[in-house]
Amino acid sequence: MFSTLWFLIKSVCLIAVFALVVTMGGMVSIVIGPYSLSMTVGLFILCLFISVWLLLLIARALHALVTAPAALGRYNRKKAQKKGLQSLAYGLSAIAAGDVKAASHYTKNVVKYLKREDFGLSDLMEGLTARLKGDHVQMQRSFHSMMLHKETSFLGVKGLLQTAIDKKDYRYALILAEKAYAKHPDQAWIIRTLYELQLKTRHYEAALDTLKKAEKRKAINKSEAGHHKAALLLGQGEVAKAYKVAPISLPVGLAILDQWATENKRRKSIALIKRLWGENPHPDLMDYWIRYAPKKAVENTPIMISWIEDLYNQNADDASSALYTGESLLNIGQKDHAKRFIKQAVTQKTTVLACRLMYQVETDRYWIDQLATALPDKTWVCTKTGETFKDWTLQTDNGFVDCLVWGYPDAVKINPVFAPSGFLIAA
């Protein structure tokens, strides 16, 4: 309504202006050679206005005619881009759903309608689809192409990193992780991935430096970082430094006890043994404990028995505490004293060693038969694979670092094998 009224007002004003111009007085004469033309001033102005309007109209038509091919090209490109972006959206949805056939179809459309210079989107789709199909050659090609575009260069690095880890090519993965870290040093997953790859490739010095940065940026919590640092220092023979970082770590504690034994640090050793035994008894702790027994206990059996039981009392409810105590008493010929502790151990946890020791104190065939179903004893267990080890080591044959814990194999929680954050929605 208002637009119609406004149009009528403009029309009335224009007619009024034209009427005013036409009625203007005076004459205008135009002489060209032998020809002359005379008209009123108003009519002259009106003719001049119409002539200019026609010239502008012709100029616009000519311009439209000349620029028509370019405009048509822009229209087609815009239409193709719309189709390409639509295919990209559908394609990503197909990849997320794991639909290889649909993903391949939409990827072809993306490549067809989107130019390669369009921020690397076509390379992105080809790479994701190739990953879904397991086409490693196309994956490598696409991710490398993505690295040529600043908008997708990081995604290209991340895709290559994921692929390298999947192929267990950890050295190449480390190079890519370093590139990713250089671009985004504050990304927690990048720091963590870089750290784990440095461990995998045995770059322990670099890993210690990365660990500090990871803790600072909260990619690894303080407690976990301290545990890792102690393990790395211990693995490199820096026992004293490792002990300062993690004084109640069992592998660190056993190592420092071995060092203190040569330095005759009896008092500190006894205090540490009690502390470690209260956390998680280990047979080596009992060996060190007996080593530091009072001199009079060597020739006085009751004193030695009391000394051994004193360590047991630091963790009297634990099955392994009772088991190692009973074994030690049995080793010094105290079968009667040992039986009580071994019986406690076998009641709480019927392990292989507990059954064997029970057979020694009772010589009952029943305990030999029990060996077939007995549980495995405490040992060093890999939290990544569940594999068992006789001694603690920093890195296993499978390449896992700082993953051994002292415990019952059937009770140790196994964590997923290392893998970095997934690549977009295709991981």
C-alpha distance (Angstrom), angle and dihedral (degrees) to the residues before:
residue distance angle dihedral
M1 . . .
F2 3.80 . .
S3 3.82 91.8 .
T4 3.83 90.5 52.8
L5 3.80 91.4 48.5
W6 3.79 91.2 48.4
F7 3.85 90.3 50.6
L8 3.82 90.7 51.9
I9 3.80 91.5 49.1
K10 3.83 91.5 50.6
S11 3.83 90.9 46.8
V12 3.83 92.9 50.9
C13 3.82 90.7 47.9
L14 3.81 91.8 50.2
I15 3.83 92.6 48.8
A16 3.79 89.7 48.9
V17 3.81 91.1 51.3
F18 3.83 91.3 49.2
A19 3.82 90.9 48.3
L20 3.79 90.9 49.9
V21 3.79 92.6 48.9
V22 3.83 93.7 47.9
T23 3.81 92.3 51.7
M24 3.80 93.1 51.9
G25 3.85 112.5 123.0
G26 3.81 129.3 -127.3
M27 3.77 133.7 65.7
V28 3.79 133.3 -102.4
S29 3.84 121.4 -157.0
I30 3.80 123.0 -162.8
V31 3.85 115.5 -165.4
I32 3.80 120.6 -169.4
G33 3.83 111.1 173.1
P34 3.78 108.9 -62.1
Y35 3.81 91.4 -9.7
S36 3.75 126.7 85.4
L37 3.77 133.5 178.7
S38 3.77 127.1 -164.2
M39 3.81 127.3 -169.0
T40 3.73 140.7 150.9
V41 3.79 119.3 -83.6
G42 3.79 91.3 -114.8
L43 3.78 93.8 52.8
F44 3.82 90.3 46.4
I45 3.79 91.9 54.0
L46 3.81 90.8 47.6
C47 3.82 92.3 50.5
L48 3.79 90.9 47.1
F49 3.80 91.2 52.3
I50 3.82 92.2 49.1
S51 3.83 91.3 48.2
V52 3.81 92.9 52.1
W53 3.80 90.4 47.0
L54 3.79 91.7 52.2
L55 3.81 92.0 47.9
L56 3.79 91.2 52.2
L57 3.80 90.3 47.9
I58 3.82 91.5 51.8
A59 3.81 91.6 46.1
R60 3.79 91.2 52.1
A61 3.80 91.5 49.3
L62 3.80 91.4 50.2
H63 3.80 91.3 47.9
A64 3.81 91.2 50.4
L65 3.80 90.1 49.6
V66 3.82 93.1 50.3
T67 3.84 95.7 44.8
A68 3.81 95.8 40.9
P69 3.86 95.6 99.6
A70 3.81 92.6 50.3
A71 3.81 91.8 46.0
L72 3.77 90.7 48.8
G73 3.81 89.3 50.5
R74 3.80 91.0 51.3
Y75 3.78 90.7 48.8
N76 3.81 91.9 50.5
R77 3.81 91.7 47.2
K78 3.79 91.3 49.4
K79 3.80 90.4 48.6
A80 3.83 91.1 48.1
Q81 3.78 91.2 47.8
K82 3.79 90.3 52.4
K83 3.81 90.7 50.9
G84 3.80 90.5 45.6
L85 3.79 94.0 50.9
Q86 3.79 90.3 46.4
S87 3.81 90.0 51.4
L88 3.81 89.0 47.5
A89 3.81 91.1 55.4
Y90 3.81 92.8 46.8
G91 3.81 90.7 44.0
L92 3.80 94.0 53.4
S93 3.79 89.2 49.7
A94 3.82 89.8 51.0
I95 3.82 90.8 50.0
A96 3.80 90.8 49.6
A97 3.81 88.6 51.8
G98 3.82 91.9 47.0
D99 3.83 92.2 -120.2
V100 3.82 101.6 152.8
K101 3.81 95.4 -178.9
A102 3.81 95.4 51.7
A103 3.81 91.7 41.5
S104 3.82 90.8 54.1
H105 3.83 91.4 48.5
Y106 3.79 94.6 51.0
T107 3.79 92.0 42.5
K108 3.82 89.8 59.0
N109 3.81 89.1 52.0
V110 3.79 91.7 48.8
V111 3.81 90.9 51.7
K112 3.81 90.3 45.5
Y113 3.80 98.6 48.1
L114 3.80 103.1 29.5
K115 3.77 118.5 66.5
R116 3.81 118.2 -127.8
E117 3.80 89.4 -116.2
D118 3.81 91.9 58.8
F119 3.80 94.0 107.4
G120 3.81 92.8 -70.3
L121 3.81 93.5 -74.0
S122 3.81 93.7 139.0
D123 3.81 89.8 50.8
L124 3.78 88.8 49.8
M125 3.80 92.6 54.4
E126 3.81 92.8 44.8
G127 3.80 90.5 50.5
L128 3.80 94.7 48.5
T129 3.78 92.9 46.1
A130 3.79 92.2 46.8
R131 3.81 88.7 51.5
L132 3.79 89.9 51.8
K133 3.82 90.3 50.1
G134 3.80 93.9 43.5
D135 3.81 92.8 -119.0
H136 3.81 99.7 151.8
V137 3.80 94.8 178.2
Q138 3.82 93.3 56.1
M139 3.79 90.3 42.2
Q140 3.80 91.9 56.4
R141 3.80 91.7 46.0
S142 3.80 94.0 48.8
F143 3.79 96.4 44.6
H144 3.80 90.9 48.4
S145 3.82 89.5 51.4
M146 3.80 90.0 50.5
M147 3.79 89.3 57.2
L148 3.84 88.7 63.9
H149 3.82 91.0 65.6
K150 3.78 117.3 70.3
E151 3.82 90.5 -146.5
T152 3.83 93.5 57.8
S153 3.80 102.0 23.0
F154 3.81 92.8 104.2
L155 3.81 91.9 49.1
G156 3.79 88.4 50.4
V157 3.80 91.3 53.7
K158 3.80 90.8 46.5
G159 3.79 92.3 49.5
L160 3.80 92.3 50.2
L161 3.81 89.4 46.3
Q162 3.79 92.3 53.3
T163 3.82 90.9 47.1
A164 3.82 92.9 48.8
I165 3.81 91.3 51.8
D166 3.80 91.5 47.3
K167 3.81 87.8 54.3
K168 3.85 90.2 45.0
D169 3.80 90.0 -121.0
Y170 3.80 91.4 144.5
R171 3.80 97.1 165.6
Y172 3.80 92.6 58.4
A173 3.80 89.4 40.8
L174 3.82 88.7 55.4
I175 3.83 91.0 55.1
L176 3.81 90.2 50.8
A177 3.81 92.1 46.1
E178 3.81 89.5 53.4
K179 3.82 89.3 52.3
A180 3.79 91.1 48.8
Y181 3.81 90.9 48.5
A182 3.82 90.9 50.2
K183 3.82 89.2 56.1
H184 3.80 98.2 40.9
P185 3.84 110.8 19.6
D186 3.81 92.9 165.5
Q187 3.81 97.1 57.5
A188 3.81 107.4 110.5
W189 3.82 96.0 -152.8
I190 3.83 91.2 51.8
I191 3.82 93.0 52.3
R192 3.79 91.4 46.6
T193 3.81 92.1 47.4
L194 3.81 91.6 48.0
Y195 3.81 90.5 50.0
E196 3.80 93.9 49.7
L197 3.80 92.1 47.5
Q198 3.80 91.1 50.3
L199 3.80 87.6 54.0
K200 3.80 91.5 47.4
T201 3.79 91.1 53.3
R202 3.84 92.8 42.6
H203 3.82 95.7 -114.9
Y204 3.79 90.5 145.2
E205 3.81 98.1 161.3
A206 3.80 91.2 52.8
A207 3.81 89.2 44.1
L208 3.82 91.2 56.6
D209 3.81 89.9 53.4
T210 3.81 91.8 47.3
L211 3.80 89.9 47.4
K212 3.82 90.1 60.0
K213 3.81 90.4 52.1
A214 3.81 91.3 45.8
E215 3.80 91.0 53.1
K216 3.82 91.5 46.3
R217 3.81 91.8 52.0
K218 3.83 90.8 41.9
A219 3.81 92.7 -118.7
I220 3.83 85.1 130.6
N221 3.80 121.4 28.7
K222 3.79 120.0 -117.4
S223 3.80 95.9 -108.4
E224 3.81 94.0 49.7
A225 3.81 91.6 44.2
G226 3.82 90.9 53.3
H227 3.80 91.1 50.4
H228 3.82 91.5 49.8
K229 3.79 93.0 46.4
A230 3.80 92.3 51.3
A231 3.81 91.1 49.5
L232 3.82 92.6 49.9
L233 3.80 91.9 48.5
L234 3.80 91.1 46.9
G235 3.80 91.2 49.2
Q236 3.79 89.2 55.0
G237 3.80 93.1 49.1
E238 3.83 95.5 -104.5
V239 3.81 92.0 133.3
A240 3.81 97.9 157.3
K241 3.83 92.5 49.5
A242 3.80 90.6 46.4
Y243 3.81 90.4 52.0
K244 3.82 91.5 53.2
V245 3.80 89.9 53.7
A246 3.83 98.2 43.3
P247 3.82 112.4 14.1
I248 3.82 94.5 169.0
S249 3.80 97.1 47.5
L250 3.81 108.0 120.2
P251 3.84 98.0 -140.5
V252 3.81 90.5 44.7
G253 3.80 90.7 46.2
L254 3.81 93.1 51.3
A255 3.81 90.1 48.7
I256 3.80 94.5 49.5
L257 3.81 90.8 46.5
D258 3.79 88.8 55.4
Q259 3.80 89.6 51.0
W260 3.81 93.5 46.0
A261 3.81 90.2 50.5
T262 3.83 88.9 66.8
E263 3.81 90.1 45.8
N264 3.82 93.3 48.2
K265 3.81 94.0 -125.5
R266 3.80 94.4 160.1
R267 3.79 99.4 158.5
K268 3.80 95.9 49.9
S269 3.80 90.6 43.3
I270 3.80 93.7 53.7
A271 3.82 91.7 49.8
L272 3.81 91.8 49.4
I273 3.82 93.7 46.2
K274 3.81 90.8 54.5
R275 3.78 91.4 48.3
L276 3.80 94.7 48.5
W277 3.80 92.7 43.7
G278 3.78 89.7 54.6
E279 3.82 89.2 55.0
N280 3.81 102.4 40.8
P281 3.85 122.7 -16.4
H282 3.80 117.1 -131.8
P283 3.85 126.2 -176.1
D284 3.82 91.5 -125.9
L285 3.79 89.1 60.2
M286 3.80 89.0 58.0
D287 3.82 89.6 49.8
Y288 3.81 90.8 53.6
W289 3.81 89.8 44.9
I290 3.80 92.5 55.0
R291 3.80 88.8 45.6
Y292 3.83 89.1 60.2
A293 3.81 95.1 45.7
P294 3.82 115.1 132.5
K295 3.81 114.1 -87.0
K296 3.80 91.4 -116.4
A297 3.84 89.3 57.9
V298 3.81 90.8 65.9
E299 3.81 91.7 70.3
N300 3.79 97.8 24.3
T301 3.81 112.7 71.5
P302 3.84 97.6 -169.2
I303 3.80 89.9 54.5
M304 3.82 90.8 49.0
I305 3.81 90.7 49.1
S306 3.79 90.1 50.4
W307 3.82 90.2 48.1
I308 3.81 92.8 52.5
E309 3.81 92.6 45.7
D310 3.78 89.4 50.7
L311 3.82 89.8 65.7
Y312 3.81 90.5 45.4
N313 3.80 88.9 56.8
Q314 3.81 89.8 61.2
N315 3.82 87.0 72.9
A316 3.79 106.7 9.7
D317 3.82 96.8 160.0
D318 3.80 95.4 56.4
A319 3.82 118.4 100.6
S320 3.81 94.1 -145.2
S321 3.81 90.8 48.7
A322 3.81 89.1 56.9
L323 3.81 92.2 42.5
Y324 3.82 96.5 52.6
T325 3.82 90.3 43.3
G326 3.80 91.5 52.6
E327 3.81 91.5 46.5
S328 3.82 91.4 51.9
L329 3.80 92.2 49.3
L330 3.79 89.4 48.1
N331 3.81 90.0 51.3
I332 3.83 90.8 58.0
G333 3.81 90.9 48.9
Q334 3.81 98.5 -101.3
K335 3.81 99.0 132.7
D336 3.79 95.5 157.6
H337 3.79 93.7 51.0
A338 3.80 91.6 43.2
K339 3.81 94.9 53.8
R340 3.81 94.9 70.7
F341 3.79 92.9 54.8
I342 3.80 95.9 42.0
K343 3.80 90.4 49.2
Q344 3.81 89.9 52.7
A345 3.80 89.9 50.5
V346 3.80 96.0 48.7
T347 3.80 90.9 47.0
Q348 3.79 93.1 52.7
K349 3.81 97.3 37.8
T350 3.80 120.8 8.3
T351 3.80 98.8 -149.7
V352 3.80 131.2 164.0
L353 3.82 93.9 -104.2
A354 3.81 92.1 46.0
C355 3.84 90.9 54.2
R356 3.81 92.4 47.6
L357 3.79 92.3 49.9
M358 3.80 91.1 46.8
Y359 3.79 88.7 53.9
Q360 3.80 89.6 52.5
V361 3.80 92.9 53.5
E362 3.83 97.2 39.2
T363 3.84 104.1 22.2
D364 3.80 87.6 -145.9
R365 3.84 116.1 153.5
Y366 3.77 88.1 -142.0
W367 3.82 90.8 79.0
I368 3.80 91.9 52.5
D369 3.80 89.0 54.0
Q370 3.80 89.7 49.2
L371 3.81 90.6 61.1
A372 3.82 90.0 78.6
T373 3.81 92.0 66.1
A374 3.81 100.2 25.1
L375 3.81 119.3 125.4
P376 3.80 120.7 -113.4
D377 3.79 116.1 -98.6
K378 3.76 126.2 -116.0
T379 3.78 114.6 -69.4
W380 3.80 140.1 146.8
V381 3.81 106.6 -66.0
C382 3.82 127.4 -168.2
T383 3.80 109.1 -127.5
K384 3.82 90.2 -154.0
T385 3.79 101.1 52.6
G386 3.82 107.3 8.1
E387 3.83 89.5 -120.1
T388 3.82 114.6 149.6
F389 3.81 128.5 -132.7
K390 3.78 133.2 -167.4
D391 3.82 93.9 -142.5
W392 3.79 134.3 27.1
T393 3.80 115.8 -100.3
L394 3.79 131.2 178.5
Q395 3.80 95.2 -132.0
T396 3.78 128.5 23.8
D397 3.80 126.0 -141.8
N398 3.80 87.6 -100.8
G399 3.79 90.0 60.1
F400 3.79 98.2 -107.6
V401 3.80 114.5 143.7
D402 3.82 128.6 -150.9
C403 3.78 92.7 -4.5
L404 3.83 102.7 123.2
V405 3.79 121.0 107.1
W406 3.79 130.6 176.9
G407 3.78 109.4 -117.0
Y408 3.78 149.8 95.2
P409 3.84 109.5 -53.8
D410 3.80 91.9 -134.8
A411 3.82 92.4 52.3
V412 3.81 102.2 43.5
K413 3.81 112.9 104.7
I414 3.80 111.6 -123.8
N415 3.81 114.2 -143.9
P416 3.83 124.4 -153.5
V417 3.79 116.4 -85.4
F418 3.81 113.2 -96.7
A419 3.79 117.9 -80.4
P420 3.81 128.9 151.4
S421 3.78 124.9 -122.4
G422 3.80 113.5 -59.9
F423 3.80 120.5 -94.6
L424 3.81 104.6 -106.3
I425 3.79 110.7 -64.5
A426 3.79 95.8 -35.2
A427 3.80 97.6 71.3
